[in-house]
C-alpha cells in the first residue's frame, strides 16, 4: 500500500479515526443555543459580592492559627487621591496570590494601609489652603473605595495610616531605641536652602536650573545640623546577606545588583601624599590621605584635588578670601562641575618619589586644586588626578592644564610590546581599564595592573607606611531630617543645660500641632519652628525651659517598619508583640515597583536587622533567614499607554486632537497627518493615562483584572490595549454558558467520578487536561508567578470542556468546578456567581471556602501523552509530543487506522505540520508505527 500526503488543511485521514472530536460541533454549544440562563451583568455581580464579602469580612480574614502562614504584602500606597493603572496591576497580582494561598489552606495575612506622610500633602496645604490631615484622609477614603471596587480581598481590620499618632508613636519609639543604641545622631550636612522662604528644600523641590519651586529664589547649599541613622554599622551584613536573598531566585538579580552597587564596597589602598610650600622646601601643611582603587596608575598622577569641605580647605579659606569665595560658589555648582581653584603656594609630592629607581616624572611637584566634583564623603575627600586614565580627571585637566601633555601609564594587555613606548594621549582613546604598565613607568613597565598595585602598596608600606590596603563603601549614614511639617516629629528636646534629651516614653507620641490650611499660605519656612506653643516645653531631666526638635522624619522611616506593624496593628504599648512577630514574620511574598529597589528595601533591611538585635523580633525569622524582612520579592513592570505625538514638533497630543474613527489609521484632527505612535509610561503630560475606575465601570472589575494579568508577564512592561479586553469578556461569557449544561449540584452530594480505568477515551482526555492544567496553574501561582500563562491555561481548558462530547455529568462537573476554583483568585466575584449557579440555591457557599484543586491523584502524564520520534528512511528528523494511542487502535490488527491517527497527531504539532507540508505530494512505500506511536518511520 502507498501513502500519499495531501495538504494538511483537508485532513482526509480524519475519516479513518474512530474518534470524531476533530471534526464535530461540541454538544455544549448546541445546548446553550437555546439556553435560559440569565444575562451576565458583571458590574452588578461585582456590587453583589462586594457587599456580601464586606458583611463577612471579619470571618474571612481573621487568622485561624494552627495552619502554615503566608504573609502576602504589596507596598502600601501614598494616598494621592486616585489609583492609577500601576496601582491596579500590583494590587491585582498580590490579591491573586493571597486568594490562591488561602484556598491552599494557608493562614493568610493580606493587609492594607497608607503611607500617608509626605511632601504632596504639604504642597496641597500651601497651594489650596487645606489642612494636610484633611487632604490626606479625604484621599484615603477615595482610594479605599477604589481598592474595594477592584474586588481586592484585603484585611481592612488591620488598616492604618502612618500620619495617625497611634502609628507614629511607635515610629518615635523605634527612633529612641536607635538613639539609645548610638545609631541615631546629629551631624552637620549640606542641604538645599530657600533664602526667601527660609526653609530646606527636598531635591525634587529644586528645578534643573537650581531655583526653588516655592519662591523662585536661587537655592543655596548650606550646612545644617541634621539627624542621621547609622546604617553603615550594618553595611557588612546588608551586603553579605544578599547572598541569602539570591538563593532560588528569591529576589530578582537586577534588584540584588542595585543593592550591591548602592552599598558600593570597593577594595584599594590609602596613599599618603606629603605637602610642602613652594616658598620653602620644608613641609608646612603635613600630608594628604587619598583612597584609590587603582594604585597601578600612581606614576600617572599629575595633580591632587580636594573637596570644598576638606579640613585643609576649611583651614585655608579662613585666610584666603578668594578661596572662601570659590567655596561659596562651589556650593551652588552641580556635582559634576569641572571648576577648580588652584591652591597658591602649596604642592603635593607623589609617594613614589621617596622610592629609589623610580622614573623622574614622579619627582615633579603636583598642583593641588579644590574641585566641586570631589565628594567629601567618599574616601578621604581627596583624589589623585590621573588624566590619562580617568574620564573626570581627564576633563578637569584639559580645562585647567590643556597645554601640559597627559601622561599615559597603562596600555591594554593585548597591545604589542612595540607600542609600549607610545604614550601620546592625542593618538589614543582614553584607556580606563586595567592593563599593563608602559615604559613611562621605568622598572614597573610590563607589569600587569594587579602586579603593579601589589608591588606599589608593598614598597610604600615598607617606606614610612605611605600606603595601606583599605576598603571603601559608597553607602553613607541615612539622613532622616526634614524641615517640613507633615512628617513624624523627632522626639528629642533640646536643653541648654542637658543638650539633646530623648522624650520620655510615657509622653509619646509627640503629636504635630494642629494647623489649619490658611496658616500654610500665610507662613514661610518650617511651620514647626514658628509654632511657639508647641516648640516651647520643659527639659525632662532638669525641668528648665527647652525647645522641641522641629525636624520631622523622612517618610522612608515609616515604610522601613510598617510591614511589622501589620502583625499587631492595635498594640498600644509597643510597636508589635515579639511573639506575634516571630509567628508571622518575615513577609513571605512582597510586591512593588522597581523604583523602590534601593532605598526603601535597604532601609527596611537595616531596621529589621536592628530590631532583631533589640529583641523586638527575637527569632529574626529563624537561623536560615538572616533577619531579612522579605523572603520573596516580586517587582512588577510598569504600565505603558499608547501615546500620540506630532511627528513635526514632537508635542504630545490630547485625546481630542486625534481622530480614531478608523483605529488602525489615526489622524491628527488639525492637519490630517498621521501622528507618531509610541508606548510610554503613563503620565498626565503625555495624555496617555488610563483610569482603572472607568475600565471597571465599563467592563467589570474581574474582566479588567484578568486582562491586565493576561497582557504581559508580571515583571515586564505592560502595554495597555483596551480594545483587547473584549477577548476576556467573551471568555467569561463562554464559561457562563457552560454552567447551563449541568444540573445544579450540592456540595454534600457531588457526582462521583468513575474509577480512572473505567473512563472512556473522551472522558480520560478531559480528565487528563484538567490534571495538566492544575499542575501548570499551581506552578505558575506558587513558583514562577507567570500569571499570564495561568490565564492562557484556563482559556485552553475552557475550550476543551466546551468541545468535549460526553454524557457523564460527574466528569463535566469535576472539570467545570476545577476551572472555577482555579479562576477564582483572578476573577473572584465572577467565580462566586458561577459557583452559586453551579449548585443548588444556598448549597454552594463561597467558592473561597473550597480547596484549590490538586493533581496529586492524577495518573502519570504518560497516560495522556508520549514522545514520538519521527524518522525518514530510518533517520531521525525530529521528536514531538503526541497523545497516547487509543486502546481500540492498539488492539486492532488493521494498521491503517493507527497509521492515519499517527499522521494526524504529528500534523497537529508545529514541527510536524511544517515537516509534512514540506513533503506534500510525496509518495511513501510504507509508514511504520512502532510501540503505539513512540516511533513513526516514513519509508520512501
N, C-alpha and C positions, 0 to 999 in steps of 0.2 A: 504494500500500500504506500502511496506517495502523499505527502502533506504539502499543501500549497498555502503560504501565508498571505492572506489578503489584508487590506487596510484594517487597522485595529478598531477604527471607529464603527465598522459594521458589526464586529464581534460575532461572526457566523457560528463560532463554536458554542455560544451560549445555549443553543438548542440541544446540545448533547448533554447538558448538565441536568441532573435530577433536581438541583436547587434552582429556583427561578427568581432569587432575590435581586439579581442584577437587572431584571427587566420589568419587574412588576410595579404596580402602584400600591403604596402601603395602605393597609386596611384602615389605619387610624386616620389618614387623610380623608378617606371616603366617609368614615363615620362622622367626623367632625364637620363635614359639609353642611349637615342639617342639624348642627348642634344647637341645644337650647341654653348653653352656658351663658351666663350674663357677661356683658361687655366689660372688658378690663379697663378700669379707670385708675391709673397708677397714682395720680395725685390724691384721689380720695383714699386709696389704700394707705398711702403714707400717713395721712392725718389720722385714720382709724387706728393704726398700730402704734403711732407715736403716743396717742392718748392712753392706749392700753399699757404700753411699756412704762409710761410715767406713773400710772396707777400702781404698778407692781415693781417700781424701781428698787425700793429697799430690799425686797425679797430676792431680786435677780442679781444685785451687785454686792450683797453682804458676803464677806469671806466666810467660807464654811469651816475651814480648819480641817486638819487631818488629810488633806489632799496635797499632791505636789503643787507648788506655787508657780505662777507665771506672772511676772510683773512686766506689763507692756506699757510703754510710755512714749508719747510724741512730745517734742519740745513745745513747752507751753507758749501760747501766742502773746504778743503785745496787743492790747485792745485798741487797735486803730479805728475800729468802728465797723469794718466790713471784712468778711472773709474774701480773700482773692483765690484764684484757681490753684495757686501753690499750696495755700492752707488746705483747700478741699482735697488735694491729692494726698498730702501726707497724713491727714486725719482719716481719710478713707483707708489707706494702707494699714494704718495702725488698728483701726476698728475691725478690719477683716481678720487680722492676725489674732486680736483679742477674742473675737467671737469664735474663731476656729479653736483656740486653746480651751475656751470654756466648754465647747462641745466635746473636746477630747477628755474632759474630766479634770482639768486643772482648776485650782483655786486662783482665779484671775483678778489681779489688781490693775484697773484701767482707769485712772483718774484724769481730771482736767482742772486746770487753774489758770491764773492770769499773771503774766509778767508786767505788772501794772505801773511801776515807777518808770520814769524816763523823760527825756527831753521833749518829745512831741506834746505831752500834756502841758508842760510849762510854756511851750510855744503857743499853744491854743489859749492859755490864760493871758498871755501878753497880747496876742493878736485879736482875741474876741472878747476879752474881759469876762471870762468864765473861770470858775474855780477848777483847778486841775483835778480835784477829787470828784466833782460833779461830772466833768467831761469824761473822766475815766469810767465811772460807774455807768453812765449812760451808754458808752460804747460797749462795755461788758454785757449789758442787757441785750443789745442788738446782736452781738456776736454769739452769745449763748443761744439765742433763738435760732440763729443760722446753723449752729452745730447740732442742735436738736432736729432741725429741719432736714439735715443730711442723713438722718437715721443713725446717728452715732450712738453707740452703746456705752457712753462714758458714765463713770460712777460720780454723779453730781453730789453725793453726800460728802465727798472729800474736797469739794471745791474751796479754793481760797484765792485771794489776790494779794500780791506782795506789798501793796500800799496799805493793807489793813494792819493797824497796830498789833493785833493779835498774832500776825505773822512776823512783822519786822521787830517785834520784841525779841524774838528768838534769833534773828539776824544780828541784833545788837549783842545778844548773849554770846553768840559764836565769836563776834569781834573781840569781846572782852576776854574770852578764853584764849584767843590768839595772842592778845596783848599780854595776858598772864604768862604765856609760854615764850615771850620775847619775839613773837612772829608778827606783831603789829607795831609799827614805829613811825616817827615823824622824821622827815629829812627835807632838805631844800631840793626843788626841782623846777625845771623850766616849764612854763605854761603859756598859752596864748591869752593875751590880756587886752580887753577893750578899754581904752583910756577915757572914753566918754561915759559909757555905762558903768565903768568901774567894776567889771566882772570878768571872771575867767571864761574863756570860750572853749568848747569842745572843738576838735579838729574839723568836724563837719560844719561848724558854725563860721569857719573862715573860708572865703571863696578862693578861687585859683590865683587871684591877684593879691591875696593876703589881707583882704578887707573884711571887717566884721559884718555879718548879715544883719545885725540888730541896729547899729548906729551908723554904719558906713565908714567908721574910722579905720585907719590902718592898724591892724592888730599888732601888738608888741609881744616880744618874748621877755618874760620877767621871771625872776627866781622867787618862788614862794615856798613856804613850809607846807609840806603835803604829807598825807598818811600813806604808808606802804604796807603791804603784806609780804613777808619774807618767803616768797615761793622758791627762791633759789636754794633754800635749805633742803628742799626735796628734789632738787634737779636730777640727782643720780637715780633716784627711784623712779621719777617720772620718765626718764629715758630707758632705764633697764626694763621696766615693766611693760614697755611697748612690745617686747618680745612675747609676753604673755598674751597680749591682745592680737598678735599676728597669727597665733595658732588656730588652725582650722578656719581661717578667713573670718575670724570674729569681727574684726574691724577692716574696712576697706584699706588696701595698701596705699591708696592716694592720701587718705587721712593720716595714716601712720607716718608717711613720708613728710607731710606738712608739719606734724608734731615734732618729728626729729629735727627738721630744719629750724623750727622756731626755738627749740632748746639749744640747737647750734653748738654742740660740743666739737671743738677743734683742737688738735694737738700741734704743738710747735715749741717755741723757745722764747724766753725773755732775754734780750740782749741789752748790754749796758753801753751807752754812748757817753763818753766824757764831754764836758762843755768847757770852753775857755773864752776869754775875752780877746778880741782882736787887737786890743791895745797892750796886752800883756800875755806872755806865754803861760803865766800861772792860771790855773783853773779857778775861776771866780764864781761859777754857778753850779758846781757839783756835777751831777750826771743825770742822764735820762734813761728810764727803763722803757723798752719797746718790745711789745709782743709781736711775733711774726710766725706764720705757718711755713715760711719759705726762707730758712737760713741759707739755703743754697744760693740765693740771689744777693748775699751780703756784699760781694765785690761790686755789684751794680748799683749800690746806694749812692745817690747824688745830692740828696738833701734830707732833712728831717722836718716833719710837720707836727704841730701841736694843736690840740683842741683849744677853743676860746676859753675853756674853763679849766685848763691845765693849771696846777698850782703855780708853776713858774710864770705863766702868762698873767695870772691874777696878781702876783707879786710885782711883776714889771709894769703892769698897767697903772699902778699907783704912782709911778714915777715918769711914765711916758704918756703924755696926753694924746699923742697920735695913735698909739696902740689902744688906749682906752676908747677913743672914738671908733676905731676899727672894730673892736669887740662889740660895742653897742650896735654898730651897723650889721655886724655878722649875725646878731640875733634875729634880724629881720630878713636874712637871706635864706634861700632854700638850702637844704642839707647837701644837695649835690653841687652847690656853687663852687667854682674853682677860684674864687677870690682868695687873696693871700696877703699877709703882711710880713715882710722880712724883718726879723728882729735885728736891730742895729747893734753892732759891737759884740755879737755872740756867734760862735761857731761850734759845731759838734765834730767829734772825731770817731771814725769808724773803729770799732773794737779790734778789727783785724790789723790795724796799724801798729798794734803792740806785739804782733807776732812776726818773727823773722821770716825771711824768704817769701814774703807776700808781694804781689805786684805793686808798683809805685803808686797806682791810682788810688789805693785805699788810704794813702797818707795825706791826701788832699783834704783840707778842712771843708766841712759840709755846712752850707747855709741852713738856718733854722727859720721856718715860717710858722705863722699862725694861720690856720685854714679852717673854714666852716665845714668842710667835708670830713674832718676828723671828729669822730664821736668820742666824747669824754667817757662814756660808759662802756666802751669796747676796749678790752685790753688795758693799757696804761694811759689812754688818752693821747698817745703819741704813735706815729708810724715812721718807718724808714722809707723814704721815697725812692722807688725803683722804676723810673720812667721807661726803661727798656722792656719791662715785663709785667706791668700792671696798668690797666686801662685808665683808671682815675689818676694815678701818678703821672702817666704819660700826658694826659690832657692838661694837668696842672703845670707840668714842666714846659710844655710847648707855649703856654700862656705867659709864663714868667721868665723862662730862660731859653727862649727859642733858638738863640744864636749858639748855645752850647750844645755840642754833639751829645747824643744819647748813647749810653754805654750798654751794649748787649753782651750778656754773660751766659746766656742759656740758648742752646740750639736744640731742635728736635733730635731724638735719638737716631733716627734713620738718616740724618744729614751726613754726607760723606766727609771724611776727615779733611779733605781739601778745602771745605767750606768753613772749618772752624775759625780760621783767621779772619773771615769776612764778617765784621760786626758793624757794618754801616747800616744804621737803622732806617735810612731812607730807601734802602733797596729791598727791605723785607717787611712783611706784615708783622705787627706786634705779636710776639710769641709769649703766651702767659702760662703755658703748662710746664710740668717738669720735663727735663730732657738731660742733656749733657753739657758740661761747662766748656766755654770757649777758651781760646788761647789767651784772651784778656786776663783770665784768672790765674795765669802763671802756673805754679806747680799743681794747682787744682784742676787744670784743663784736662778734659777727658773723663773726669769722674761723673757718674750719674748724679742727679739731684739728690737722691736718697743718700748716696755715699758721701757727697759733699756736705749735706746737712749734718750727718753724724760726725764727720771729721771736724767741721767748724765748731759745733757745740762742744765737742770733747776738748779741743785745744783751748778754746776760750774759757771753758770751765776750769781748766788747769791753770789758766793765766789770770789770777786775781778774781776768779769766779765771775768772769764777764758774761757768762751765758749759763742758763739753767733750762732743762727741759720743763715745759709747762703746758697746761691745757687752758683753753678759754671757752666760755659759754656765751652764746648770744642772748639767752634769756636774762631778763632783769627782774628785780622785785616788782610786784604788782602795785602800781599807783592807783589807789581807790578813791582819793579825794575828788569831790566835785563841788564847785562853788555854786550850787544851784539849790532850789527849794525842794523839788519833787523827787525825793530820794530818802533813804533810811538815814536819819540823823546819827552822826558818830557819837557814841555815848561816853564822851570824855568832857570833864570840867577843868578849865584852866584857872589855876590859883597862883597869885604872885608869890605866895609862900611855899606851896607844896608842889607846884609845877602841874603836869598833866595827871589828873586824878580820874580813875575809872568811876563811872556812875555805879552806885551800889545796885546789886541785882534786884533788890526789892523795889527799887524805884523805876525799873524798866516796865514798859517801854518809855523812852524819851520820845514823846509824840511831837509831830510837827505842829506848829501853831496854825490855827485856822485863819486863813486869809482869803478874803473874797476876790473875785476876778478883777474888779476895778482897781484893787490895790496893785496888781501886777502892771497894769497900764500906767499907773502914776509913778512907779518907782523904778530906779535903775540899780544895777549892782546885784549882789547876792541878797535875796529877800530876807534870809535869816539874820544877816548882820544888823539889819535895821529893825528887827522885831525885838525891841528892847525888853518888853515884858517877858519874853521867852528866854532871851540870852542871859539876862541877869539872874544869878542864882547864888547859892552858898556852897562853899567847898565842903565835901562830905567829911574831910579829915579835920580841918581846923575851924570850919564854920565861918570863915571870913568871906567877904564879898568875892564872887568869882564869876566867870563867864562860861557859858556852854560853848563847845566847839561848833562852829557854824558850817562846817563842811558836811555834805551828805555823801553816802557811799555810791560808788559805781554800781549800776544795776547788775553787772556780772556777779556781784557778791550775792544778790538774791538768787540768781539762777545757778550758783555754784552748789547750792544745797537743797533747793526746793523739792527735788525728787525724793529726798529723805523725809521731808515733812509729810508727804502723802501717805506714808505708812502709819502715821499717828497724828492726823491733822487737827484734832481737837484737844491736844495736850496743852494745858495752860501752865504747867510747871517747868517743862523742859522742851527743847526743840522736838524731841521724839523719844519714845521709850527705847532704851538699848535692846530690850528683849524683842520688841516688835521690829527693830532694825535688823536684828540677827535672823528673824523669821522671814522677812520679805525682801531684804536687800541681798545682792545688788539687783539693779534693774536688769531683767533678762533680755529684753529687746528694746532698744532706744532708737527712735526715728527722728530725723530732722535734716535740714539743708546743709550742703557742703560749706556754706558761708560761715558756719559755726565750728568748722573743723579744727580751728586752732584755739582761740581764746576761751570760749565757753567750755569746751571739753577739757582743756588743760587746767583751767581754774577749778572745775568740778572734780578732776582727778586729785588736785592738790588738797582741796578741802576734805575730800573723802579720806585721804591718807592721814591728814591731821586728825580728823575726828575719830579715826580708828585708834590712833596713838593716845587720844584723850579719853578713850573708853566710852564714847557715845555710841560707837558701833563696834562692840568688843571683838566679834569674830572676824570682822573685815570680809565677810563672805566665805571664810574658810581658808585653809592654808594654800590652796591652789588658786585663789582669786587675787592675791597680791593687793588687797584693799582697793581694787578697781571698782568704780561705781556702775559701769555699763558693760555687761557681758557681751552683748552683740550689738553692733551699730549698723544701722541701715541709713544711707544718705540717698534721698530721692533726688532725681533730676529736676531741673527747672521746667516750667510750663511756658512754652513759646506760643505766640499768637501770630496769625498771618498779618503781615504788615505791608501797607501800600505806601509808596513814595513817588514823588515826581522825579522821573529819570533825569530831567534837566537841572533841577535845583537841589535834589536830594531831600526836599522838605517832606515830612511825613503827612499823609493825607487823612483827614477826618472821614468817618464812615459815609457822611452825606456828600462827600466830594468824589466818591467812586460809584460808578454805575455798575451794579452787579446783576442787572436783569438777565444777562447771559453769564452765569458764574464762571464758565471756562474762558470767557473773553471780557475781563473787566476793562472799563474805560474811565479816564478822568473826565468828570462832568464838564468842567470848564473848557477843556481843549479837545476832547475826543481821543487823546493819545492813550497808549497803553501804559499803565503805571508799572514801576518796578515792584516786584513781589519778593518778600523775604520773610524768614521766620525769626522773630526777635523776642527777647524776654519781654513779657507783658508789662506795659507801663502806660501811665496816663499820657506822657509826652509823645508816645508813638501811636496812640489811639487804637491799640490792638488788644486792650484788656477785655476779658470776658467775665461777667458777673455770674458766679456759680448759682446764686439765688434765682436768677432768671432762667437758667438752664433747668433747675429743679422744678420751677413753676411750669415750664413748658413740657418737659419730658418725664418728670418724676425723679425723686432723689435716687432710687435704685438704678434706673437706666443711666443716669449721669455717673454714678459710682462705677458701674460696670464698664461704661465707655472709657472713663479716664484710666481704668486699670488695663483695658484691652489695647489701648493705643500705643503703649511703649513699655519696655521693661522698666522696673521700678527705679533703677539707678541711672537711667538715661533721660535725655531731654525729651519731653513730650510736646509734639506739635499738635495743638488743639484744632481739630477739624470738626465743627459741629454738624456738618452735613452728613457725617458718617454715623451719627447717633441712631439714625433710623434702623441700622442693621441690628443694634441691640434691642430696639423696640420690637422688631419683627421676631427676633429670637424669643423674647419673653412671650409674645403672642402665640408662638408655636407651643411653648411649654404649657401655657394656659389652656390651649385646646386639647392637649394630650389628656388633661385631667378629666375631660368629659367622656373619655373612652373607658374609664374604670368605675365600677360601682363603689360607693363610699365604704370605707373600712373603719374598723375600730382598732385602737392600739392593742386592746386585750385579745382580739381575735383576728390577727393578721393572717392572710393566707400563707400556708406553709409551702416552702419551695421543695419540690420533689428531690430525692437523692440525686446527686450530680450524674451518676451513671445512668439514670433514667431520663435525663433531659434529652429532648430532640436536638437535632443539629442546630436549628434556628434558635432554640432556647439556650443551647450551650454557647452560641456565638454572642447572644445578648448578655448572658451571664458573664462571659469572659470579657466583653467590652466594659462592663461595669467594674469588674475587678481591676482591669488595667487602668481605668480612669481613676478609681480610688487610689491606687498606688501612685500614679503620676501626680494627682492633685495634692495628696498628702505630702509628697516630697517637695512640691512647689511651695506649699504653705508653711512648711516647718524647716526646710533646709536651704533651698535655693532662693525662695521668695520671688520666683518668677511668676508673678500674678497674672501677667498677660497670657501665659501658657495655660493657667487654670481656666480662664475664660475659653480659650481655644479648645481645650479638652472637653469642657462641658457642652460646648456647641456641638462637637462631634458626637458626643453621647446622645444628645437630644435628637440629632438626625438619625442615629442608629435606632433609637426607640421608635421614632415615627415610621421608619422604613421597614421595621421588622414585623412580619406577619405571623403571629402566634395567637393561640386561643387561651393559653394558661394565664389567668389573672394574677396568679402568685408571682410569676417571673416579671410580669409587667408592673405590678405594684412594687416589687423589690427594686426594679430598675428606676422607676419614677421617684420613689421615696428616697433612694440613694442620690439621685440627681438633685432633688430639692435640698437635701441635707448638705450636700457639697456646695450648692449655690448659696445657701442661707447666709454665710458670713459676708458675702459680696452684696446680695440683694435681700436684706433682712425682712423688710415689710412685704415685698412681693412673695417671698417664700413662706412667710407666716400665712398670707392669704391663700396661697396654693395648698399649704398643709391643711388648712381649715377645710378647703373644698375636697381634699382627698379623703377626708374622714367624716364620719357621722357628726352632726352638729354637737358641739361641746365635747366630742370624744377624742379629738386630736391633741388638745393642749397646745402649748407653744412649741414650735419646731426646735427652739433652743433648749428645751428640756430633753431633747433626743440626742443620743450619742452620734458623733461624726462617724460615717461608715468606715469600716476597716476591711482590709483584704486578707486578714490573717488566715481565713479558712478557704481562701481561693485555691483552686488547683494550680499546678505549676504552669508557667507560660507556654511550655511545650504542648500543653493540652490544646492550645489555640493557634500556635504559630510554629514555624520551623525555618531554619536556614536552608536555602535552596541554592546549590552550586550549578550554574548554567554553563554547559560546555558546548563547544562546537568542534565536532570531529575529535572528541576526547580531550580538547584543550580548554582549560578554564577561562571563561571570558569575564564573569563577574559573579557575585553572590548577592542574593536578595532574601528578604524575609517574606514568606507567604504563609497562608493558613495551613493547618494540618489537613490532610486529605480526609474527606468524609468516609465513614466506615463502609457505606454501601459501595463506594467506588473501589475500595481496597478489596472487598470481598468478591467483586465482580470479575470474572475471568476475562471479560471483554475489555482489553486495554484502551480501546478508543475513547471511552468516556473519561478515563483517568488522564489520558494524554491531552484531550481537549480542555479538561479542567486545569491542568498544569500550565498550558499555554496561556489561558485566560488570566490565571493568577499572576504569572510572570509579567504579562502585559499590563496588569494593574499597578505595577511598580514603576517609578520614573525611569530607573535604569533599564528595566525590561522593555518598557514601551519604546524607549529610544533605540534599543538594540534591534528589536523586532521590526520597527519601522525602517531601519537601515537595510533590512534584508527582505523587504516586501517584494513579492513576485518570485522569490527564490523557491525552488523545489528541494525537498529533503527526502532521502530514501526512507528514513525512519526517524522516529523520535522515541528515545528510550527514557522511561521514568523509573528511577531506582529508589527503593525504600519509601514509597508513598510520596515522592517529590523532593527528597533530600538532594537528589542529583537529577538533572534533566539534560540529556545529551542529544543535540541536533546533529544527525549524521547526514552528510551530503553525498 
